[in-house]
């Protein structure tokens, strides 16, 4: 269950130290987050958090964009940019931004 009550979802230090761990066990956590987005019948907060966590992962893992794309994440994230909930739209937009942009600085 994903909830905003866990402060780690938006803690840069946490993501800097742990983002790469999402790839453990054959990328099980990344696949689970993408499954939530593909199902798209979750509570709005759950969809927003899944988008947020994928965006954070892509921010701190050099090949994160490629991993998410290769696992079929681009389309479901982009579809959520038209979601009725404003927070889901916002978090999906940030995730898409991470998918399509290239950072010229290292984190």
C-alpha positions, 0 to 999 in steps of 0.5 A: 500500500502506497501512502504519503504518510511515509516521508521517504517518497519525497526525501531526496537523501533517501532517494539518493541513497536507495534509488538503485535498490529498486532494481534488486530482485530483477527490478521487482519494485519497478515492475510493481510500480508500473503494474499499478500504473498499467492497472489504472484503477487504483486510488488517486493517491496510489497512482500519484505516489507510483508516478512520484517514485518512478520519477525519483528513481529516474532522477537518481539512477543513470539508466533509470529512463531506459529501464522504465522505457524497456519495461513498458512504462512510458505509455501508462505514465503518459496516459496519466497526464490526462487523469481527472485528479490534479495530483496524478496529472502533476506527478505523471507530468514530472515522471514524463519530464524525467523520461524525455529529458536529459540531465547535463549534471550529475546528481 
